[in-house]
Amino acid sequence: MKKFIYEERSIGKLILLIGVLLAVPLLVLPFYPEDAVYMPAFLIPAVFSVFLGVGIGFLSGKKKEAEGCRGYLYSSSMTVLAAWGYGIAAGAAPFVIAGQLTVVQALFEAVSGWTTTGLSVMNVEEVSHIFLFHRSFMQFCGGLGFVMMMLIFIQERESMNLYSAEGHPDRLLPNLGKTARAIFVMYCAFLAAGVIAYVIAGMPLFDSINHTMCALSTGGFSTRTDSIGAYDSLLIDIITNVLMLTGTTNFAVLLLLVRGKFRRAFRVSELRFMFLVLAAAVIPVTWSLHHTLFQTDAGESIRQASFNLIAALSTTGFSTMGYQDWPQMSLGIMILLMLIGGGIGSTAGGLKMTRVYLILRMAAENMKERVSSKRRVSVPVYTNAQGRQPIDGELYKQTGSFVTAYLVIFITGSLLLTETADCSLTEAMFEFASALGTVGLSIGVTGPASNNATLIVEMTGMLLGRLEIFIIFIGFYCMADRIKNTLVRKRRQHRPSE
């Protein structure tokens, strides 16, 4: 039973970490002293979180045993869910304390930040620098996840369970701590490279830092209302494309590339599938845009199609233009790419390309079985960063169940948005695909004027998409199980003795 003490200690450490992260935007003040008026809005939740985290850790150390949900998987899921819930509330606090947003809007902005979605209800041209940095930094940290950030500095008995529960499928190195640190070093190196590249391309330093953090985390928050399109620079578009593709690539594949193992990296099925999907999407969208919006400029059609499709598939959400005038076919392809999403084990959202690849392989194998001899024996495989892996019945079952749940949620959320936002089905599908896939592209449904019901529907989609659905269900099941056990124990204590 002592395993639940470790769970409480983990929650305390995660809350302490959140408090430290909330204080980081204060580093902006020496460069923008006019924002010092907002210092209490960050100090209050940061200091409170630090003391709360330390207090939970101290109290859990005094306990001898604790009862709760069955199994490490359930316990870890509830820990991750509790950390994310607290992180969202704490991330929203500065907006509310400073009077920038209402409570629901602040929660929406925090959910969009930590889940690396990028949908926003703020007019960024009127927001102070410290809040712009706060939004971007939430996305940068949310791309790694709270557990990953904690493992960079601290490890404990429950670390592997927490790591898996937050949606990290791969261990890059034999040691979990070394894996977390290797990912963090790569992440920071790419951040430095991206900032330098943006500055050379002519982007202001503050904008460069924010856009690099959000591109690598496949988040999409921008310091400009028109996003990347505000700069109208082909070089900035290219740099952003590279950063988005980097962010959406599995960390294990990135490690292979960093180590120079290019052949092994490009044998990975997911990486090949990503480029195949992009090529298959860019051609028809380019043709569609050329015949409707850019009749006299084929180069602009290619540029707009490639950038916005990469933003959709990578689930980053940067844009170079509005989508209200896009042809229906192009919008449909954008929705499809947002549903597919990025690489598994990356900062991206969506179904994940590996799952979509496996679903297609399942369909292809089924067709082969129907037209082939019954004596034919096939053992399908796919290649990931660790090498060739068999596609067995258990993998089929897990993939099929996730895809089914994802599509049911997508359909339900889209229908709810048609009611709450009073928009067309196409607009609702586009917006909810963006929320569920943690993409951040908007067709105009989400903004400062959005009502609370619409924001709640989208927040639900963002959380389900970032925490991969089943973790949330398991976490709530665990909470219900604990409440039931507590009530049963109290009834037994108050039952009259015979």
N, C-alpha and C positions, 0 to 999 in steps of 0.2 A: 504493500500500500504506500510505501514511501515515495514511489515514483511521482505522486501528485504534489509532493513538496517541491520537487524539481520543476514541475510545471509552474507553480506559483513564483518560484525564483526566476524562471525564464520570463514570465510576464513582467516582473519587477525590473529586470535588466532591460527588456525591450522598452518599457515606459521611460526608464532613465535615458536610454539612447534617443528616444523621441524628443525628450527635453533638450538634450545637447543639440540635436539637429535644428530645433526651433530657434536656437540662439545664433545659428550661423548667419542668417540674413543681417544681423547687427554689424557684420564686418563691412557692409556697404556704407555705413554712416560716415567714416572718415572721408569718403569720396563724394558723398552727397549729404552734407551736414544739415541741410534743410529738412531731411527726413527724420531728424532726431526726435521730433515731436511724437513719432510712432514707436519710440523705444519701449515704453511700458506695455504696448500691445504684444510685444514679443517676449519681454522679460517675464511678465506675469505667468503665462502658460509654460514657459521654459523652466522657471524656478519651481513652479508647482509640480511639474512632471518629474524633475530631478528628485525632489523630496518624496513624492509619492512612490517613485521607483525604489528608492533606498528604503523607505518604510516597508513596502511589500516584501522586499528581500530580507529585511531584518526580522519581520514577523514570521515569515515562512520558516526561517531558521530555528524558531522556537518551538515549532510543531513537531510532534513525534510521528504522526500519521494523519492521513486524510482520506476520505472516501470520495468516489466520483465515478465517472464514466469508465466503461470497460476498455482496456487496451491502450497501448501507446499511440496508435493511429488516431483514436478518438481524442485522447488527451492533447496530442500535438495540434490537431485541427482546431480545438477550442482555444489553445494558446495563441495560434496564428490569428484566429478570428478576433480574439480579444485585443491583440496588439494592433491590428488594422483598425478596429473600431475606435480604440483610444487615439490612434494616430490621426484619424480623420477628424475627430472632435478637437484635438489639440491643434491640428493644422488650420482648422476653421476659426479658432479662437482669435487670432490677431485681426482678421477681417471684421469680426463682430465688435471686439473691444475698441478698435479704431473707428468704428462707425462707417466702414467702407461698404458693407453688404448686410442684408438681413440674415437671420440664422439659416434659413433654408438655402439661400444663395451662397452663403459662406461654406456650408457643408458640401454643396454641389461643387464649388471651386476646389475644395480640399480633396474630395473624392476624385475629381477629374485630375488633380495634381498627383496624388499618391498612386493612382491606378495608371498613370501615364496616358490618359485619354486625350486631353487637350481641348475639349469643349469648354466654353467659358461664358460667363454672364457679366463680365467686366468690360468696360470701355478702356482698353489698354492705353490709348493715347492720353487718358486723363489720370492714370494710376501712377503713384510715386514709385521711384526706383526700388525701394526696399520691398514693396509688395510684388513688383515684377520679378525680382530675384527670388523671393519666397516661393512664388508659383513655380518657377523654373527649377529651383533646388528641390522642391517636393518631387517633381518628375524625375530628376536625376537620381535621387535616393530611391524613389518608388520603382525605378527600373531594376535595381538590384533587389529590393525588398528589405523589410526590416530584419528578417532573420539573417539574410546574407550580410547586412551591415554589422549585425551583432557578432557573427562568426569571424569577421575580420579581426576582432579584438579578443573575443571570449569564446571558449568552447566548454561544453558540459555533456553530461550523459545523454541528454535528450536531443543533442544537436542534430544528429542525422535525421531523426524523425521530424523535427521542425523544418529542416532544410527541404525534405521531400514534401512535407505538407504545404509549404509555400509555393510549390510548383516548380522546383528545380530538379530535373530528372537525372542530370549527369554529375559525376565527380570527375573533374579534369585530371586530378592527381590523387594518389593513394590516400593522402591525408586530407581530411575535410577542411581543416584550417588553412592548409596550403592552397587548396582549391579556391576558397573564398578570397584569399589574398592575391592569388594569380589573376582572378577575374577583376578584382579591384584595381590592381596595377595596370592591366590592359585598359580598363575603363578610363582611368585617369590619364593614361598615355594618349588614348584617342581624343580625350577632352582637350589636352594641351595642343595636339596636332590640329584639331578642328578650329580652335580659337585662333591659332597662328594663321591658318589658311584663310579664314574669314577676314582677319585684319588686313592681310596682304591683298585680298580681293576688294577692299575698300569699305568693309562694314565697320561701324564704330565698335570699340572694345567691349563696352557693356552689352551691346546687342550680340556681339560675337560669343561672349560667354554664355548668355542665356540661350541662344539658338543652338549652340553646340551641346549644352546639357540636354536640351529637349529633343534634339535629333538623335543623339546616342541612346537616349531612354525611349525612343520612339514615342515621345509625348506630344509635341506639337504646339505647346504654348508659345506665343510670339510676343515681341515687344511692339509690334506694329499691327494695326487693324487689318491691313491687307496681307499680313503674314510675309512670306518670302517674296511674294509678288510686289511688295512695296519697293524693293531694291531694283527691280527690272534689270537684273544682271545675269547673263548666261554663266559667267564664272561662279557666282554665288549659287546658282541653281545646280551646277555640277558638283560643287563641294557639298551641298546639302544632300544630293542624291547619294554620294559616297558615304556620308555619315549615316543616312537613313538605312542604307543597305548593310552597313556595319552593325548598326543597332539591332537589325532584325535577323542577323545571322547567329546561329547557335554559338555560345561561348566556347564550346569544345572545338568547333570548326575554326573559330577565330584563333585559338591557341595553336592549332596546326599551321595556319597561315603565318602567324607571327614567328613560328619556329622554322619557317621555310619549307614545310612539308606540303607543297602545292599539289602534287599528284594525288596524295592521299586525301587532301581536302576536297578536291574537285571530283573525287569518286563518290562523295557522300550524296545519297539519293535526294535528300532534301534540297541541297544547294543546286543540283542540276534541275530539279523540279521548279525551283524559284525562277531561274532564268527562262525556263520553258514557258511558264505561266506568263511572265512579263512579256516575252516576245509574242505570245499568242494574243495578249490583250492590247499591246501597243499598236499593232498593225490595224485592227478594225477601228479603234478609237481615233487614231490619226486620220484615217480615211473619213470617218464621220465628222470630225471637227473641221477638216479641210473643206468638206462640201457644205458645211452649214455656217461656221463662224470665221474661218480664215481662208476664204476662197482664193485669195491672191498670194498667200504666204504658206507654202508647204513646210518650210523650216519651222515656222511658229507652231504649226499643227503638231509636228513631231516633238518639239520642245515642251509644249503644254501637255500633250498626252503622256509622254514618258515621265515627266516630273510628277504629275498628279496621280498616275497609276502606281508609281513607286511609293508615293506617300500613302496611298490606300493599302497596298499589299503589305508594306512594312508596318502598317498601323501607326504611322507617325502623325499624319494629320496636317502637315504644312501644306499650304496651297499657293498657287500663283494667280488664281483667278476665281471668280464666283461660278457656281454651278447651276444657277437658275435658268440659264439659256442653253445648257448642254442638251444635245439630242437624247431621247429616251434610251436608245441602245447604249450610248456611252455611260449614262447613269446606271443602267443595269449592270454593265461590266464593272463599274466602280463598286457597286453593292456586292457583287460576287467576290471581288478581290478583298473587300473589307471583311467578308465572312471567312475567307480562306485564312487571311492573316499571315503572320511571320513565322520565323523558325521556332521550333520547340526548344526550350532551354535558352531562349534569348529574352530581351526586354519587351518583345512584341506581344500583341494579343491575337484574337481571332481563334478559329478552330485549330490553327497551326498547320503548316504545310505538310509535316510528316503524317498527321492524321488524314488529311485529304489525299495524300499520295497513297496511304494504305487502303483507304476506302476505294480508290480507283483500282488499285491492284486486286482487291477483293472481287470487284466487279469483273475485271479481266480474267482472273483465275476461274471464276464461276462460269464465264462464257466458254473458256477453254474446256472445262469439264463437260459441258453440255454437248460440245461438238467433237470431243476426242473419244478415243477408245476407253472403255471402263477399266482396262488394265493399265492405263497410264497413271504413273505415280509422279506427283509434282511436289517439290518442297520449295516454295517461294521464299526468297530472302530479300532484304534491303540492306543498304550500307549506311551506317552512321559514323561518327568520328572514331568510335572504338573498333570499327571493322564491319564485316558481314554479319547480319543478325537474321535468324529464322523468323518468318511470319507465321506464328502458331495460332491455335484456336483461342488462347487466352488473350493475345494481343488483338485479335479480331473482335473479341467480345468487349474489351475495354474501349477500343476505338469506336465501335458501333454504338455503344451505349452513350459515350460522350457526344458524338455527333448528333445522335437523336435528341438528347436533352438540349443541346445547343440550339438546334433548329426549332424545337418546340418553344423555347424561350424567345427566340428571335421573332417567330410568328406572333406569339402572345404580346410581346412588347410593341411590335409594330402596330397591331390592332389597337392597343391601349393608347398609343400616341395619336392615332387618327381622331380619337375622342378628346383627349386632354389638350392637344395642341390645335385641334380643328384644322388639320391639314390633309392633303391627299394621301392615298396609300403609298404612292411612289416616294413622296417626301418623308413619310413616316418610316418606311423601310430603309431609306438612305440614312436617316438620323439615328434610328435604333441600331442599325448595323454598325454605325460609327461608335455608338455608346458601348454596345456589347463587345465589339472588337477592340475597344479602347483605342480608337483611331483618332477622333477629334475633328474630322472634316464635317462641315455643316452646310446644309442647303438653305439655311435661313430659319429653321424651326427654333434653334436654341440661341438665346441672347438675353440681354438685360430685361427685356419685356416678357420673357417666358414665365408662365404661371407655375405655382408650386407643384401642382400635380404632374405637369410635364417634367419638371426637374427631378421629382421623386422617381418616376418611371425610368428616367435615364440614369439616375444614380444607381438604382437597382441593377440595371443592365451593366454598368461599368464595374460594379463590385463582383457580380457573377462572372463577368468576362475575365477580370484580372486574377481572381482566386480560383478560376477554373471550376465553378459550379459545385462539384461534389464536396469540396472542402467546406463550403458554407453550409451545405445540408448536413454534413457530418458534425460540424461545430454546433449547429442549433440542436441537433439530436442529442449531442453530449450534454448541452446545457439543460435540456428538458429532462434527461436521465438523472442529472444531479439534483435538480429540483424535486423530482419524484422521490429519489432516495432520501433527501432531507425531510420531506413531508412524512414519509413512511417511518423514519427514525423518530420524529417528534411524536407521531401518534403512538408509537410503542412506548415512549418515555412517559406519556400522559395516561396510558391505559391503566386502569385500576388493577392492582395486584389481587390475584385470587386468594 
